[in-house]
Amino acid sequence: GHTYGAHSPELDAMFVEQFKSLSSRFEYRVDVLNCKVVAVTSAVAGEGKTVSSVNLARNLASSGRKKVLLVDVDLRKCDLANGVGVPPVPGLTEYLAGSAAMKEILRNSLAPGLSVVPGGMRITAPWELLSGERFRAFLKEVRDRFDLILLDAPPVIPVSATHAMRDLVDGFILVYRLGHTPHPMFRQAMDEIGEKRLLGVVLNAVEPQSERYYQRYYGKYYTAPEKK
């Protein structure tokens, strides 16, 4: 499996520091806005949203200030379990289908203070499960049990499942990988989420010039270096 974290010493120091900074700014923002359930998404696949979700959740949990839950809601891929060292099945798919109980899918991760719900078996059409009553009930229960819930959500544009979540979450973080995703798609993703629900943008693989550009045009955002 592929573990999302730091490995090569040179990149690691910057990577870890950037995510610590990202986490502290994000935590301040969710506290001010009283957000409890936040979806981490991207315009398209391959922008680094799962890596961002995992490292953000790890940092928030390691401070000890919040009980943090990380949930894999990208049920077409279900990649999260590998990154945090938990078995993938049973997971959210099985819970939503009624074949697993909450206590069976809620797991402790390798990171102290971080609980995880893996995706479970991959499914091709997750929209029905994620727009159903059982997903609403799941979110209601975890809201009562945790201080902050991060959802590793599907990409916005090709998948309708993220739209089903709009009214169920308190906000979104949008991960944008520069040089990977055409800018019109990034704009489309921002429009689909809506400005009021967008807590910030994580710029992946940032160059200093573009950082100034995005600060000028998009205001509040977070940056994170690309992790190979």
Solvent accessible surface area in square Angstrom, and as a share of the most:
residue,aa,sasa,rsa
1,G,111,1.06
2,H,107,0.48
3,T,54,0.32
4,Y,31,0.12
5,G,11,0.10
6,A,42,0.33
7,H,133,0.59
8,S,49,0.31
9,P,102,0.64
10,E,143,0.64
11,L,49,0.24
12,D,19,0.10
13,A,65,0.51
14,M,101,0.45
15,F,3,0.01
16,V,56,0.32
17,E,103,0.46
18,Q,56,0.25
19,F,4,0.02
20,K,105,0.45
21,S,47,0.30
22,L,0,0.00
23,S,6,0.04
24,S,64,0.41
25,R,101,0.37
26,F,0,0.00
27,E,12,0.06
28,Y,155,0.59
29,R,54,0.20
30,V,2,0.01
31,D,81,0.42
32,V,94,0.54
33,L,85,0.42
34,N,133,0.68
35,C,16,0.09
36,K,64,0.27
37,V,0,0.00
38,V,0,0.00
39,A,0,0.00
40,V,1,0.00
41,T,0,0.00
42,S,1,0.00
43,A,1,0.01
44,V,27,0.16
45,A,46,0.36
46,G,46,0.44
47,E,1,0.00
48,G,22,0.21
49,K,17,0.07
50,T,20,0.12
51,V,31,0.18
52,S,5,0.04
53,S,0,0.00
54,V,0,0.00
55,N,11,0.06
56,L,2,0.01
57,A,0,0.00
58,R,52,0.19
59,N,30,0.15
60,L,3,0.01
61,A,4,0.03
62,S,81,0.52
63,S,45,0.29
64,G,66,0.63
65,R,159,0.58
66,K,35,0.15
67,K,117,0.49
68,V,0,0.00
69,L,0,0.00
70,L,0,0.00
71,V,0,0.00
72,D,1,0.00
73,V,0,0.00
74,D,7,0.04
75,L,0,0.00
76,R,110,0.40
77,K,88,0.37
78,C,15,0.09
79,D,53,0.27
80,L,0,0.00
81,A,2,0.02
82,N,83,0.42
83,G,0,0.00
84,V,2,0.01
85,G,46,0.44
86,V,13,0.07
87,P,78,0.49
88,P,65,0.41
89,V,65,0.37
90,P,40,0.25
91,G,0,0.00
92,L,0,0.00
93,T,10,0.06
94,E,23,0.10
95,Y,17,0.06
96,L,10,0.05
97,A,68,0.53
98,G,51,0.49
99,S,86,0.56
100,A,8,0.06
101,A,43,0.33
102,M,16,0.07
103,K,172,0.73
104,E,87,0.39
105,I,0,0.00
106,L,36,0.18
107,R,40,0.14
108,N,130,0.67
109,S,18,0.12
110,L,134,0.67
111,A,16,0.12
112,P,110,0.69
113,G,56,0.54
114,L,4,0.02
115,S,18,0.11
116,V,0,0.00
117,V,0,0.00
118,P,0,0.00
119,G,1,0.01
120,G,4,0.04
121,M,119,0.53
122,R,163,0.59
123,I,43,0.22
124,T,117,0.68
125,A,67,0.52
126,P,2,0.01
127,W,120,0.42
128,E,131,0.59
129,L,48,0.24
130,L,0,0.00
131,S,43,0.28
132,G,26,0.25
133,E,132,0.59
134,R,97,0.35
135,F,0,0.00
136,R,113,0.41
137,A,50,0.39
138,F,0,0.00
139,L,5,0.03
140,K,138,0.58
141,E,65,0.29
142,V,0,0.00
143,R,67,0.24
144,D,113,0.58
145,R,103,0.37
146,F,13,0.06
147,D,66,0.34
148,L,0,0.00
149,I,0,0.00
150,L,0,0.00
151,L,0,0.00
152,D,2,0.01
153,A,0,0.00
154,P,1,0.00
155,P,8,0.05
156,V,1,0.00
157,I,45,0.23
158,P,86,0.54
159,V,12,0.07
160,S,57,0.36
161,A,0,0.00
162,T,2,0.01
163,H,77,0.34
164,A,23,0.17
165,M,0,0.00
166,R,89,0.32
167,D,113,0.59
168,L,21,0.10
169,V,5,0.03
170,D,49,0.26
171,G,0,0.00
172,F,0,0.00
173,I,1,0.00
174,L,0,0.00
175,V,1,0.00
176,Y,7,0.03
177,R,72,0.26
178,L,34,0.17
179,G,91,0.87
180,H,82,0.37
181,T,7,0.04
182,P,76,0.48
183,H,63,0.28
184,P,98,0.62
185,M,73,0.33
186,F,1,0.00
187,R,92,0.33
188,Q,78,0.35
189,A,0,0.00
190,M,26,0.12
191,D,95,0.49
192,E,50,0.22
193,I,2,0.01
194,G,20,0.19
195,E,158,0.71
196,K,204,0.87
197,R,70,0.26
198,L,23,0.11
199,L,7,0.03
200,G,3,0.02
201,V,4,0.02
202,V,1,0.00
203,L,1,0.00
204,N,14,0.07
205,A,26,0.21
206,V,33,0.19
207,E,104,0.47
208,P,87,0.55
209,Q,122,0.54
210,S,28,0.18
211,E,63,0.28
212,R,161,0.59
213,Y,98,0.37
214,Y,13,0.05
215,Q,113,0.50
216,R,190,0.69
217,Y,115,0.44
218,Y,41,0.16
219,G,41,0.40
220,K,139,0.59
221,Y,23,0.09
222,Y,9,0.03
223,T,15,0.09
224,A,4,0.03
225,P,15,0.09
226,E,41,0.19
227,K,44,0.18
228,K,187,0.79
